Every structure is written in C-alpha cells, then in structure tokens.
Amino acid sequence: MDDILIIGAGAAGMTSAIRAAQRGKKVVVLEKMDKVGGTLSLTAGHISGASTQRQSYAGIQDTPDSHYSDIVRICRNTMDPTITRKAVDLASSTIDWLTELGYSFHDRTPAIIYGHEAYSIARTYFGKEDIHPKMQESGQTILRLLLPLWNEQVHKGNIRLLIRCKLKQIIVDKNLVVGIIAEQDDREFILTAHHYLLTTGGYASCPTFFENCTPGTSRLMSAANPASTGDGIKAALQIGAVFQGAEKQMYTLGGIELQPGSGRINFWEAWARMSNSIDRKQREIYVNIRGERFMNEYDWSVDQREHAILSQPGKKCWVLFDQRALYDGDSLVPQWTTDQMVQESYREQAVWQAPSLRELAFKTGLPPDALEKTVDKFNESCIAGFDSSWGRTYLKHPLDTPPFFAVLVYAYALISFGGIQVNNQLQVMREGGQTFNNLYAAGEILGAAATSGQAFCGGMLLTPAISFGKWLGDHL
C-alpha cells in the first residue's frame, strides 16, 4: 500500500508530492489532464507573505499579524480565520523555500500591487518572467522551479504519476477513507493508501455546478482552467463533506467575450483595464444595460469597483469612449494597439463604433435616449470640472469627438470561492463537526473564500496552495 495518494497535480499536489517523496514516502498522484501543473499555466503567479528574507533585505518591516490584519480589512473579516491564520503563518517559510530553490524574483518585488484591493505593505512577489509587455506570459515561474524536483522523484520511483486519470468515487468506512475509484482510458480500478489528499482545484469551468451553488448567477463567464470542473468537491460531497463559501463568489473585472455565446474569457488574449484608476487613468465611462452610469470610474478602491458591477444586470457593462480618448494614452485593452481596437470594432462582436451615440446605441442594444442623456450629463460635468453624480475627479475631456466606441465587458470567474471545509490540520470536515481522519485537502478545492473572504487578497490562493501542500508533504 502506498503512503499517500494525491488527486490533482497542480501547485498544491505537486508541492505535497515532492516534499513527501523527498522524505522517502511512496506517493501516487492522479492527474486527469495529460500533463502536470494545473492552473500554474494560467495564473499571474502572485504570491504574498510577511517577514520574508527578501523583505528583510529591502528594509521592510512586516509581520504575519500585519498580513492577517490587512486580509481582515480587505475582505471585511469574511474569510475563514483558522485557515487564513495558518496560511499567513506558513507564507514566509514558503517564500524563503522558493528563494532557496532559486526563484527568479522580479526586481520590483516585494511590491504593492493595485490590481485588486492593495495591501498596506509591500509583500507581494512574482517572477521576472511573470510580467510581459503583451500580457502573454503567465505565472509559470513556479512550475519551472518545481518540475526538476518533481522529475527527480519520479525518476527515483518515489512519485508514481497516473495521467488522464479521473477520480470517480471516494470509498469510506466511518471516519476513514479506505480507497478511491479512479478511471483511466475507460477502465475503472481501486487505489488505496494510508493518506489521501484532494488537490483537484475549483469548479469555475463547470457552469451547471457553479450556477447551482452561486446565488444570483445568470450566466457563467469564465476564464478558469477548463479542467476546473469540481470533480474533487463533488466526490467529497457524496461522502458527506461540508461545502462552504460559494455565496462569497467574487469576479474579476473587464472580461471580453471574443466569441459571443461561448461563455469563455481569455485573460491573456484580451481584457479591459477596469481594475483601478492608479495603473491607468480612465478616459472612459461605464454604462449598464439601461445606458446609465453606475459608479465612479476613477474610484481608487478596487473592492468597491468589483462590488459595484455585481449589482448590474448580467454582471456586465459597456465601456464607452470617443476617438479622442482612444488615442490619448495607453490602450484600454493592454494586448491591443489602438489600431487593433479599431479593427475589432469592425467585427462588431465585442467592440462597436458609430458616428453618433444614437447609432452606437442601436448597434449595442442600449436605449438611445438614456445613453445620450448619460453622455450629455457627463460632458456637462467635464465642462464644470466636477462630477456631481458620482464624484469623479479625473475629467480630462468630454466624450464629444466621433466616432464613438463601446466595448462590452463582463465580470468573470477566474477562480471559484466555494470549497470543502477543513480543520487546522487540513483534514476534511464532515457534516456534524467530525473529520475524515486520513482525508486532507489543499489548493483551490478549499475555495478562495477560505483565505480571501468576499474579496481578492493578493497572493492568497496560490501561496496557501503551495504552503499547505508543502506542510502536508512534510507532515503526512
């Protein structure tokens, strides 16, 4: 019988397998895709932690207590306090471990990142190759760091990898898991081990499961890994595991559905910079399906912006601008030049242009009278120098230079917030407050809400995934 059976070879699963194998444990890893890495091929690769060596070298004084307090502030104390506390306490040793392995930190790190609500102290890290001018490099620095360690243990026989192998069922006897049923090449078989670890990821690519467990979801717009279908969560629920946090689902702003009706957003191909007014000053206005503005487009608070769009029908809006705004600074879509934006408007799939606001309204389906009224009021604010409706202070130009453009953008799910409840030892909780003594979980299967609550806290999904995987690999 093997020592540990790990289901899912993403950040948490790979790290756990490596650390356990380095201790001489015999590990079996199931991966339903044909390669390891999970969402490491998609994530922006941000990690965060306090009291790290790199902070010390930079003269930055920080503590896990301060990190924890920042998380409480950002998410309004809606996270799981036990799991979050464990995550921030382990974070520094995880980042220092990556440092020892030769992690190629970007020169800017540690940094304060404003893509979501920002920390008060520079404690976010990413690799040299995790920022690319055309936004085509994802956070694979960690994957490239783990692969040699992984391959070494596979070569030694300490890790046995079964690819294209899917979890079908967990077999339990009272509080113990006694085996799992797996499927590979249409053949089902049973695997057993002393300990079982679920690291199968989230469910943000499974519309039916997502919409059933997330209140108020009209249609899922997703940029998640296509493999994120909630297999581990579904199997755990069948044996009485506790599911929590889905009602705290948050969405990333600015998704562009290049293929209408697909429900898919490709973050690395096209997205609109709506996240904040610090990285890029907005020259545009945002209007909802009624043709009305619904927020201060220049609001510095990312959290407020993210919550504002949740109340809009379809969690979508149109970003509206004119020709002068188009050419006055950085492109709204960082992957596109202004000429590419114009070319996309000819397709009339996600971007439109017209010589008048009324014609633009007809093309987009927005109410013409309401749209003209909204733009007229905004233009009056630009002339007056003050936005009485929403308090916007950056009023560079009125929108009065045709042609006019509109980009349809969505709030989209990059990750899922609901997940399996675990205790401080990362054992899966059962209904009634008991645990499965030899069943553990780590990574996105815990749900982003566990360590970020109803918000996005920088690095608090990837870092806990690695930290918890490392901790389990060291202790099981």
N, C-alpha and C positions, 0 to 999 in steps of 0.2 A: 504494500500500500504506500502511495506517495505521501509526503509530508503535507504539502499544500497544493490545493487545486485553485487556480486563479482563472476567473472567467472574464476576459477582456484584456487586451494588450495595449492599452493607452498609457497615459502618463502614470496613473496610479498602479496599474497592473504591471507594467514593465519595471517600475522602480521597486515594487514589492518583490517581484520575482528575482531581480538582480541581487538585492540585499539578502534575501533568504538563501539564494544559491551560493553567495559568497560565504555564508556561514556553513555550507555543506549540506543544506536541506535539498531534498529532491522535490522539484516543483514541476507541475504540469500546467500549461497555460493554454486556454481555449480562445481562439480569435475567429470571429465569424467572417471577417474580411480576408483578403489574400495577402495582407502584409500587416506588420505591427505599426503602432504609432497613434492610432485613434485620431482624436481631434488635434494632436500636435501638428498635423499638416495644415490646420486651418486657423488655429489660434494666433492672436497677435503676440503671444509669448510673454505677456507681462507677469512678473512675479513681484511679491512685496513682502517685506519683513523688517523688523526693528532690531537694533543692537547687532548689526552685522559688521564683519570686518571692513567691508567697503565703506560703510557709513563712518566707522572709526577713522579710517584713513583720510576721509574727506572732512573730518572735524565735526560731524553731525551727531548730536546727542539725541538719542531716541531710545525708547523702551517698549517692550511688549504691552505694558499698561497703556502707554500713549497710543499705540496702534489700536488696541482694543477700544479705547475711548473714541477714537476717530471713526471706527466702524459703527459704534453705537450712535454717534452723531449723524453720520451719513444716512443710515437706514432707519433712524428713529427707534432704535432698540427693538427691531423686529426680527433679528437673527436668533439662532439657537445659541444661548450663552455658553453652554457646556462645550459644544463642538467648536465654536468660534474661539473660545479661550484656549483650547488645545491647539488650534491651528496657529494662532499668533505666537504661542509659546514655542512651537516647533519650527517656526518660519526661519529664524536666524540660523539655526543649525543646518537647515536645508539649503539655504543660500550659501552658507560657508562651505557646505559639502560640494555644491556645484562649482564654487570658486576653486576648491582643491582639485576638481576634475578638469579644470582648465576652461571653464565657461568664459566665452569671449564677450565680456560686458561692453556695451556701448559706452563711449566716452562721456555721454550725458548723464549716466547713472551713478548714484541714485538720483532720481528726478521726481518732481511733482508733475503728474500727468493730468490734463484737464479734459480728456475725452469723456469722462464721467465725473461725478462729484469728486473734488480733489481732496487728498489728504492734506493735513496742515504741515507735514514734514516730508522731506524728500526721502521716500523709502520704496520707490518703485524701480524695478530693474528690467532690462531687456537686452538682447544681444546685438552685436554690431550689424548683423545681417537681418535684424527684425524690423528695420525701417528702410524703405525703398522709395525712391522718388515717384515711381509709378504704382506704388501700393501693390506690388505683385509678389513680394517676399513675405511669407507668413512666418509664424514663430517656430521655426524648425531647429533653432539653435540647440534646444534641449534634446530633441530627438537625435540629432547628430552626436550629441555628447553621450547619450545613453546607449546608442547602438553598438559601439565597440565592447562595452561592458556586457551587454546582452549577448552578443555573438560569442564572446569568450565563454560564458556559462553554458550556452547552447552547445558549443564545441566540446566542453568538458562533460557534457551529459547531465549536468545539474538542472538544466531547464529543458523540458520537452514541450515543443510547440505544436499545437494542432490547429492549422489554419482552415478557413472555410468550415469551421466547426461551431455550431449554434447550440446554445442552451435551450432545452425543451422543458425540463421539469426538475425541480429540487425535491429529493426524497427525504422525508424526516421521520424520526421516531421520537416523539415527545419533544424534548428541547435540543435534540441533536440532529444534525444533517448526517445521513448515512450514505448518501450518494447523489449523483445527478444523472439525468438522462440527457445525452448530447446527440446531435445529429450532424453527420458529415457525409457528403455525397449520397444523400437519400438513405443513409444507413443509421439506425439508432443503436446506441450502446450505453452502458452504465459505467461511470467512472467513480472511484472512491478515493478518499484521502482523510487525513486526520483533521485538517482545517480547510475551510472553503472561503474564498474571498470573491465577492462580487465587485467588479470594476467595469461594468458593461456600459457606463455612460448614461446619458439622458434620453429624452423622448421627443425632442423638438423637431424631429423629422417624421413623426407619426401623427398626421392630422386628426385621426379619429380619437386616439388616446389623449392627445393634447387638448382637443376641444371638449372632450367629455369631462376632463378634470380641471379645466381652467375656466372659471366663471367669466361670462361676458365676451368670450371669443367668438367672433363672427366667421372669420376665415383665417387659418394659419398662414402667415407669411414667414418663411423660414430660410435661414442661411446656415443651418446646422449641418453637421456631418450626416450624409444620407444614412449612415449606419446607426444613427441615434434614434432608435425606434422603441426604446424602453423594454427590451427583452428581459433584462435582469429584474427590473421593477415588477413587470407582470408576473414573472416566476415567483418572486418573493411574496407578492400579494396573494398568490394561490396558496401559500402555506401560512398565511396569517400575519405577515409583516405589516408594520404601520407605515402608511404613506402620509406625508405632510408637506405643507409649503406651496402647493400649486396655486393657491389663491393669491400669493405674493408675486406672481409672474410679472416681470418687467421686460421691456422691449427696447431694442436699440433703434435709434432714430435714423431716418434718411435712406431707407431701403428702396431700391429702384427695381421694379419687376420688368426686366427687359423683354421677357416673353409673357405677355398678358395671359392670365389664367393658369400659369404654371405653379403659382404659389411659392416660387423659389427666388431668393435674393442671393446674388454672388457678391459678397462683400469685397472681394479682391478685384472684381471686374468693374463695378460701378456702385457708388453710394454718394449721397448728398451730405455735405458737411453742415449738419444742423446741430451738432452736439453742444457747441458753446460759442460764445462771442469773443473768446480770448485767442484761440488759434487763428480764427478768421472772422473779420468783422462783416456782418450780414449787410448786403445791399438789397436784399430781397424782403418780401413779406410772405407770411404763410396764411393760406385761407383754407377753410374746411369745406365740406360738401355744400354748405349753404352760401359759399362765397364770402364768408366773414372771417376776419382775423380772430384768433382765439388766444394769443399770447404775445408777450413782448419778445420779438425775435432776437433782441440784443441782451436778453436776460443772461447774466453770468452763471446762474445756478443750473447746472446740467440736470440735477434731480428734478427741479421744478419744470424744466422743459420736457423731460421724459414723462412726468405725470400729466402734464397738460395735454399731450396727444392721446393719452389713454381714454380721455372722456370724449374724444371726437368719433363720430360715426365711422365705422370701419377702421379705426385707428390709422387714418390716412389724412393727407392734406396735399395741397398744391403749393409749390414754391414758385412765387410769381416775381418776375423782373422784366426790365426793358433792355433795349440794346445798349444803352449807356452803362447800365450795371453789368451787363455781360462782359464788357471789355475793360471794366475798371477794377483790375486786381485779379487775385487768384480765382481759378475756376471753382464753381460750386461743387462740381464733381472732380475730385483730385486726379482721377485716372484719365480725364478728358481735357483736351485743349478746348479753347472757345470754339474753334472751327469744328471740332468733333461734336460739341454741344449743338451747333447749328445743324450738322449732318443728322444727328439723332432726331432733331425736330422735324425733319422731312419724312422720317419713318412714321411719325405720329403713333408711336406705341407707348412711350413713357414720357416723351418730351414733345411739346407743341409750340408753334409760333404762329402769330397772326398780325396783320397790320393794325388791328384795333382790338380793344378789350372785349367788345361785344362779340366779334368773330372768334376770339380766343375762347370766350365762354361757351359759344356754340360747339366748338371743337372738343372741349373738355367735358361738356355736360354740366358746367357750372351755371347758376342762374345769372343771366346777363345784367339785369338791373342791380341786383345785390352786389355783383362784382364791381361794376362801375362805381357804385356808391362807396364801397370799401376803399377803392383806389383813390377816389376823389378826396375822401376824408384823410387818408394817409398823406396825400400830396399837400393838403392844407396844413397838416402838421409840419411837414418839411419846410414850408414857407414860414410858418410861425416859429419854428425852431423848438417845438415841444409837442410831444405825443400825449394828448390828454386822455386817450382811450386806454393805452397800455403802458405809458411811462417810458417809452423807448427814448433813449437819449442820443443814439447814433443815427442821425437823419441827414445823410450826406447829400442825397439827391432825391427829388420826387420821381415817381415812375411815370414818365410822360414822353419818352422817346421811343417811337415804334421802330421795328416790330416788337411786340410783347411776347414773352415766353412763359411757359408753365411746365414744371416738372412734377409729375405725380410721385409722391414718396409715401412709404409705409413705415409704421413701427413694426419691426420684425423680430422674431425669436432667433437669437444666435445660440442660446443655451436654455435649458429648462430649469425652473425654480422648484418644482416639487420633487420629492425624493424619499428614500427609505430612511426611517429614523434609526439612529444608532446611539449607543451609550458612550461614555468616556473612553471605553476600551475598543470602540468601533464595532462592537457586537450588534447584530441586527435585532431590533426590538420586536417583540410580539404583542399582539393585542392582549391587554390585561396587565401590561407592565413587565412581563418576563422577557428573557432574551433567548435566542438560539446560541447555545454555548460555544459552538465551533463554526458559526457563520458570521462573517465580517463584511463590511462594505466600505468603499472609499472611492473618491472621484465624483463625477457629476451624478452618479446614481444617488448620492445624498441630497442632490438638489442645490442650486445656487442659493436658495433662501436660507439654508443652514448656516452659511458663513457670510452672507451679504444681506439677509433680510429682504425687504421690499425696496431694493436699490441695487446699484452696481458699485461694489467696493473694489478698487483696483487690485488685481492680482489675487483676489480671494476665492478663486475657483481653481486655477492652475496650481498655485502654491500649496493649498491644502491637499490637492490630489497627490502631489509629489511627497509632501510631508507625511501624510497618512499612509501612503504606500510604503515609504521608507520606514516609518515607525512599525508598521505591521511586519515588514520583511525582517526587521531587527528583533521582533518580539515573539512571533509565532513559532 
